[in-house]
């Protein structure tokens, strides 16, 4: 039974003394990827909120279903962080903002600008938040080793995809954003506050150019998701511990 004065006290009052710093947490937002990852790791069903541990090859990793949107992703992060995990990798999708973006581009968000409502509840230092530099560099290095091109850049994070108006698209494109998603800025903000490390990859699933072009079912998207997943798993195995509890 949880005993706390409030949810905020629940997160802050007791943090495990058993750190799992060498066990990275995988947060796949893409349904196909999280089902495949669960099978690869040896987990029958992907858990919600509470991460389960398994192995990718010889390396120990944890995996959790992060839900959808910034509030669910941060709730999952908080509960997982509380259990001693400190490294987090996510894999999601985004809309392509830049005029040269294409369905199936893989974006490495190194910075995110918040238009979501979760990060302001944690910090007033926004609206821009950064990925952990070491984990971002790791993802980029693994991608290069695998011959997979990734685009480093700024993304815009929103709670309301159906309020991505032409005016807002132009506004954030002028600010340098190359993609738009629903989780990244919140994860970056809360990870910095909690002194954890977070980075991830986003696959361009739709284009926000002169018209909205949806590409979820296109071959280019499916191929790119597979490539991004391979990079994601490669980075996890470089981070993962060879022994349970090793740190």
C-alpha positions as CSV (number, residue, x, y, z in Angstrom):
1,X,0.0,0.0,0.0
2,X,1.2,3.5,-0.9
3,X,1.5,5.8,2.2
4,X,2.1,9.4,1.3
5,X,0.6,12.8,1.9
6,X,0.2,13.4,-1.8
7,X,1.4,12.0,-5.2
8,X,4.3,14.5,-5.1
9,X,5.4,13.2,-1.7
10,X,5.1,9.6,-3.0
11,X,7.7,10.4,-5.7
12,X,10.0,12.3,-3.4
13,X,9.7,10.6,0.0
14,X,11.3,7.3,-0.8
15,X,13.7,6.6,-3.6
16,X,15.3,3.2,-3.8
17,X,18.8,2.8,-2.5
18,X,19.4,0.1,-5.2
19,X,20.4,2.1,-8.2
20,X,20.1,0.4,-11.6
21,X,22.4,2.9,-13.4
22,X,23.8,0.3,-15.7
23,X,20.3,-0.9,-16.8
24,X,18.8,1.4,-19.4
25,X,15.0,1.8,-19.7
26,X,13.5,1.5,-23.1
27,X,10.4,3.6,-23.7
28,X,9.0,2.7,-27.2
29,X,6.0,4.8,-28.1
30,X,5.4,2.9,-31.3
31,X,3.1,-0.1,-31.0
32,X,4.8,-2.3,-33.5
33,X,8.2,-1.6,-32.0
34,X,7.2,-2.2,-28.4
35,X,5.6,-5.6,-29.2
36,X,8.7,-6.7,-31.1
37,X,11.0,-5.4,-28.3
38,X,9.0,-7.2,-25.6
39,X,9.4,-10.5,-27.6
40,X,13.1,-9.9,-28.1
41,X,13.7,-9.2,-24.4
42,X,11.6,-12.2,-23.4
43,X,8.6,-10.4,-21.9
44,X,5.2,-11.8,-22.7
45,X,3.4,-8.5,-22.4
46,X,4.8,-5.0,-22.3
47,X,4.2,-3.5,-18.8
48,X,2.5,-0.2,-18.1
49,X,4.2,2.3,-15.7
50,X,6.3,-0.3,-13.9
51,X,9.3,-1.5,-16.0
52,X,10.2,-5.1,-16.4
53,X,13.7,-6.3,-16.9
54,X,15.0,-8.8,-19.5
55,X,18.0,-9.2,-21.8
56,X,19.0,-8.0,-25.2
57,X,21.7,-10.5,-26.1
58,X,23.9,-10.6,-23.0
59,X,22.9,-7.2,-21.8
60,X,20.3,-6.5,-19.1
61,X,17.7,-3.8,-20.0
62,X,14.4,-2.7,-18.8
63,X,11.3,-1.9,-20.8
64,X,8.0,-0.2,-20.2
65,X,5.0,1.0,-22.2
66,X,5.2,4.8,-21.8
67,X,1.6,5.4,-22.9
68,X,0.8,8.4,-25.2
69,X,1.5,12.0,-24.7
70,X,3.5,14.0,-22.2
71,X,1.5,13.3,-19.0
72,X,1.6,9.5,-19.5
73,X,5.3,9.6,-20.5
74,X,6.3,11.6,-17.5
75,X,4.2,9.5,-15.0
76,X,6.0,6.4,-16.4
77,X,9.4,8.1,-16.1
78,X,8.7,9.2,-12.5
79,X,7.7,5.7,-11.3
80,X,10.6,4.1,-13.2
81,X,13.2,6.7,-11.9
82,X,11.9,6.1,-8.4
83,X,12.9,2.5,-8.7
84,X,16.5,3.3,-9.3
85,X,16.8,3.6,-13.1
86,X,18.8,6.6,-14.4
87,X,19.2,6.1,-18.2
88,X,16.2,6.3,-20.5
89,X,15.9,5.8,-24.3
90,X,12.7,6.5,-26.2
91,X,11.5,5.7,-29.7
92,X,8.6,7.6,-31.2
93,X,7.1,9.3,-34.2
94,X,6.8,12.9,-35.2
95,X,5.5,15.2,-37.9
96,X,8.1,16.6,-40.3
97,X,8.2,20.4,-40.3
98,X,11.2,21.4,-42.4
99,X,10.5,21.8,-46.1
100,X,13.1,19.2,-47.0
101,X,11.7,16.5,-44.6
102,X,10.4,13.2,-46.0
103,X,8.4,10.4,-44.7
104,X,10.8,8.0,-43.0
105,X,13.4,10.5,-41.9
106,X,14.8,9.7,-38.5
107,X,15.2,12.6,-36.2
108,X,17.6,12.8,-33.2
109,X,16.1,15.5,-31.1
110,X,18.9,17.3,-29.2
111,X,16.6,20.1,-28.1
112,X,12.8,20.5,-27.7
113,X,10.6,23.5,-27.3
114,X,7.6,23.0,-25.1
115,X,4.0,23.8,-25.9
116,X,2.8,21.0,-23.6
117,X,1.4,21.5,-20.2
118,X,3.5,19.0,-18.2
119,X,6.9,20.6,-18.1
120,X,5.7,24.0,-16.7
121,X,4.4,22.2,-13.7
122,X,8.0,21.0,-12.9
123,X,10.1,23.9,-13.9
124,X,10.0,27.6,-15.0
125,X,13.3,27.2,-16.9
126,X,11.7,26.4,-20.3
127,X,10.4,26.5,-22.9
128,X,13.5,24.9,-24.4
129,X,15.0,21.7,-22.9
130,X,17.9,19.6,-24.1
131,X,18.6,15.9,-24.5
132,X,21.4,14.3,-22.5
133,X,24.4,14.9,-24.7
134,X,26.1,11.6,-23.9
135,X,23.1,9.5,-24.8
136,X,22.4,11.6,-27.9
137,X,26.0,11.1,-29.0
138,X,25.7,7.4,-28.4
139,X,22.5,7.1,-30.6
140,X,24.3,9.1,-33.3
141,X,27.4,6.9,-33.1
142,X,25.4,3.6,-33.3
143,X,23.4,5.0,-36.2
144,X,26.6,5.8,-38.1
145,X,28.0,2.4,-37.4
146,X,24.8,0.8,-38.8
147,X,24.8,3.1,-41.9
148,X,21.6,4.8,-40.8
149,X,21.2,8.5,-41.3
150,X,19.8,10.6,-38.5
151,X,19.0,14.3,-38.4
152,X,20.0,16.2,-35.3
153,X,17.8,19.1,-34.5
154,X,15.1,20.9,-32.5
155,X,11.5,19.6,-32.2
156,X,8.4,21.2,-31.0
157,X,6.3,19.3,-28.5
158,X,2.5,19.9,-28.2
159,X,-0.4,18.4,-26.4
160,X,-2.9,19.1,-29.2
161,X,-1.9,17.7,-32.6
162,X,-5.2,18.9,-34.1
163,X,-4.3,22.4,-33.1
164,X,-1.1,22.4,-35.3
165,X,-2.4,25.3,-37.3
166,X,-0.7,26.8,-40.4
167,X,0.3,29.7,-38.3
168,X,1.9,27.6,-35.6
169,X,3.7,25.4,-38.1
170,X,5.3,28.5,-39.6
171,X,6.1,29.9,-36.2
172,X,8.0,26.9,-35.0
173,X,9.6,26.3,-38.4
174,X,11.0,29.9,-38.1
175,X,12.4,29.0,-34.7
176,X,14.3,26.1,-36.2
177,X,12.1,23.1,-35.4
178,X,12.3,20.2,-37.8
179,X,9.7,18.0,-36.2
180,X,6.7,18.0,-33.9
181,X,5.7,15.4,-31.3
182,X,3.8,15.0,-28.0
183,X,6.4,13.9,-25.4
184,X,10.0,15.0,-26.0
185,X,10.2,18.4,-24.2
186,X,8.5,17.0,-21.1
187,X,10.9,14.0,-20.8
188,X,13.9,16.3,-21.3
189,X,12.6,18.8,-18.7
190,X,11.8,16.2,-16.0
191,X,15.0,14.2,-16.6
192,X,17.1,17.3,-16.0
193,X,15.2,18.1,-12.8
194,X,15.7,14.5,-11.5
195,X,19.3,14.3,-12.7
196,X,18.6,11.4,-15.1
197,X,19.7,10.9,-18.7
198,X,17.3,10.8,-21.6
199,X,17.6,10.8,-25.3
200,X,15.7,9.2,-28.2
201,X,14.8,8.9,-31.9
202,X,11.7,10.1,-33.7
203,X,10.6,8.7,-37.1
204,X,8.8,11.1,-39.4
205,X,5.3,9.7,-40.0
206,X,3.6,12.7,-41.6
207,X,4.5,16.0,-43.2
208,X,3.3,19.4,-42.3
209,X,4.2,21.3,-45.5
210,X,1.7,23.2,-47.7
211,X,-0.7,20.4,-47.0
212,X,-0.8,17.6,-44.4
213,X,0.6,14.3,-45.8
214,X,0.1,11.2,-43.7
215,X,2.6,8.4,-44.1
216,X,2.0,5.8,-41.4
217,X,1.2,3.1,-43.9
218,X,3.9,4.0,-46.4
219,X,6.8,1.5,-47.1
220,X,9.3,4.3,-46.4
221,X,7.9,4.8,-42.9
222,X,7.9,1.0,-42.1
223,X,11.5,0.6,-43.3
224,X,12.6,3.7,-41.2
225,X,10.9,2.4,-38.1
226,X,12.8,-0.9,-38.4
227,X,16.1,1.0,-38.9
228,X,15.4,3.3,-35.9
229,X,14.5,0.3,-33.8
230,X,17.8,-1.4,-34.7
231,X,19.7,1.7,-33.6
232,X,17.6,1.9,-30.5
233,X,18.5,-1.7,-29.5
234,X,22.1,-1.2,-30.4
235,X,22.4,1.8,-28.1
236,X,20.7,-0.1,-25.3
237,X,23.1,-3.0,-25.6
238,X,26.0,-0.6,-25.3
239,X,24.5,0.8,-22.1
240,X,23.2,-2.4,-20.6
241,X,24.8,-4.2,-17.7
242,X,26.1,-7.7,-18.2
243,X,25.0,-8.6,-14.7
244,X,21.8,-7.9,-12.8
245,X,22.3,-5.1,-10.3
246,X,25.8,-4.3,-11.6
247,X,26.6,-0.5,-11.5
